[in-house]
Amino acid sequence: MAGSRVGHHQAQDHPDPSPGLAAKVLTVSDGVIAGTREDRSGEALGDVLGAAGYEVVERRVVADGVETVAEALRSMTGGFEGLIVTTGGTGFTERDLTPEGTRAVIEREAPGLAEAMRLVNPLGRLSRGVAGIVGHAIVLNTPGSTKGCVECFEAVADVLPHALALLAGERLH
């Protein structure tokens, strides 16, 4: 994804957006920013979100770091109603700071979503990812591996439309 660098984003141009489920993907990776790695996890999330009925309206890539993640999420959540899934930066290395950047932005945590995502695979116990709410948006942190990010999304995909409808003001029960 050569066009996606710090401070830049790639919006998908759709003439007739489908009503309902909108999503954005944020890849957090020093390697992708440096051009030494491909954004495979961001691509995989875009594919699985599309297959689940979401219209991916934006994909963005930022370098690892608390401020880079927080700044991107502030921009991506502003006035947005839908789902934002991050990939990368949830592990144990000193550059894995996506949860800290996410916590700087979210208004309320959604620990049940993060816990469900951690349960899909034994390696999930090594994820420090969080989930939370900003206005009418849900933010999910997923691992940077292609398999891991897809498994984590799929672990909560069934409840997300209901959660987004509640955030939009629908009273479903």
C-alpha positions in Angstrom: 0.0 0.0 0.0 2.5 2.6 -1.2 0.1 5.5 -0.9 -0.6 5.1 2.8 1.9 6.7 5.0 1.8 8.7 8.2 -0.7 11.5 7.9 -2.2 10.1 4.7 -5.2 7.9 4.2 -6.8 6.1 1.4 -10.6 6.5 1.2 -12.6 4.0 -0.9 -14.7 5.9 -3.3 -18.2 4.4 -3.5 -20.9 6.3 -5.5 -23.8 4.7 -3.7 -22.9 3.7 -0.2 -25.0 1.0 1.3 -27.0 2.1 4.4 -26.1 0.4 7.6 -22.8 -1.1 8.3 -19.7 1.1 7.7 -16.2 0.1 8.7 -12.7 1.6 8.7 -9.4 -0.3 9.0 -6.3 1.1 10.7 -3.0 -0.8 10.2 -0.4 0.0 12.9 3.0 -1.0 11.6 6.4 0.6 11.4 7.3 -2.0 8.7 4.4 -1.1 6.4 5.2 2.6 6.8 8.9 1.9 6.0 7.9 -0.1 2.9 9.6 -3.3 4.2 6.3 -5.2 4.8 3.1 -5.5 2.9 -0.2 -4.7 4.7 -1.6 -8.2 4.6 -3.6 -7.9 7.8 -5.3 -4.7 6.7 -6.2 -6.3 3.4 -7.5 -9.4 5.2 -9.6 -7.3 7.5 -11.0 -5.4 4.5 -12.0 -8.7 2.8 -13.6 -10.2 5.9 -15.5 -7.0 6.8 -16.8 -6.8 3.2 -17.9 -10.5 3.4 -19.7 -9.7 6.7 -21.7 -6.9 5.0 -19.7 -3.9 6.0 -18.7 -1.2 3.5 -15.1 -0.4 4.2 -15.0 3.4 3.7 -11.4 4.0 4.7 -8.1 2.2 5.2 -5.2 3.9 6.8 -1.7 3.0 7.9 0.3 4.6 10.7 3.6 3.9 12.5 3.6 2.3 15.9 3.2 4.6 18.8 0.7 6.0 21.3 0.3 9.4 19.6 0.2 8.1 16.1 -2.5 5.7 17.0 -4.5 8.2 19.1 -4.2 10.9 16.4 -5.4 8.5 13.7 -8.3 7.2 15.8 -9.4 10.7 16.7 -9.6 11.6 13.1 -11.2 8.3 12.0 -13.9 8.4 14.7 -14.8 12.1 14.3 -18.5 12.1 13.2 -18.3 8.4 12.2 -21.0 5.9 13.0 -19.6 2.4 12.5 -16.8 0.0 13.3 -13.1 0.8 13.3 -10.8 -2.2 13.5 -7.1 -1.8 14.1 -4.5 -4.4 13.3 -1.0 -4.5 14.8 0.7 -3.2 17.9 -1.1 -5.3 20.5 1.7 -7.5 21.7 4.6 -7.4 24.2 7.4 -5.5 22.4 8.3 -2.0 23.3 6.7 -0.6 20.1 3.4 -2.4 20.6 1.4 0.6 21.9 -1.9 0.4 20.1 -3.9 -0.3 23.3 -2.4 2.8 25.0 -3.2 4.9 21.9 -6.7 3.5 21.8 -7.3 4.1 25.5 -6.4 7.8 25.0 -9.3 8.1 22.6 -12.1 5.8 23.7 -14.8 7.1 26.0 -15.9 3.8 27.4 -14.3 0.3 27.2 -16.1 -2.7 25.9 -14.2 -5.5 27.8 -16.5 -8.3 26.7 -15.5 -7.8 23.1 -11.8 -7.8 23.9 -12.2 -10.8 26.1 -14.1 -12.7 23.4 -11.4 -11.9 20.8 -8.7 -13.2 23.2 -10.5 -16.5 23.6 -10.4 -17.6 19.9 -6.8 -18.9 20.0 -4.3 -19.8 22.7 -2.0 -17.0 21.4 -4.9 -14.6 22.1 -3.7 -14.6 25.7 -0.7 -12.6 24.5 -2.9 -9.8 23.1 -3.2 -6.6 25.0 -5.8 -5.3 22.6 -8.8 -3.3 23.9 -12.2 -2.6 22.6 -14.3 0.5 23.2 -16.7 3.2 22.2 -16.1 6.7 20.8 -19.4 8.5 20.2 -21.3 6.2 17.7 -18.3 4.1 16.8 -16.8 0.9 18.1 -13.0 0.5 18.1 -11.5 -3.0 18.1 -7.8 -3.7 18.5 -6.7 -6.9 16.7 -3.3 -8.5 16.3 -1.0 -7.8 13.3 -1.0 -11.3 12.0 -3.4 -12.0 9.1 -4.9 -15.1 10.8 -5.1 -13.4 14.2 -6.9 -10.3 13.1 -9.5 -12.2 11.1 -10.1 -14.7 13.9 -10.6 -11.8 16.4 -13.1 -10.0 14.2 -15.0 -13.2 13.5 -15.2 -13.9 17.3 -17.4 -10.8 17.8 -18.9 -10.3 14.3 -22.3 -11.7 15.4 -22.9 -9.1 18.1 -21.4 -6.0 16.4 -24.5 -5.1 14.3 -26.6 -5.2 17.5 -24.1 -3.1 19.4 -23.8 -0.5 16.5 -27.7 -0.3 16.3 -27.8 0.5 20.1 -25.1 3.2 19.6 -27.2 4.7 16.8 -30.1 5.0 19.2 -32.2 2.0 18.3 -33.9 0.3 21.3 -33.9 -3.3 20.4 -35.1 -4.9 23.6 
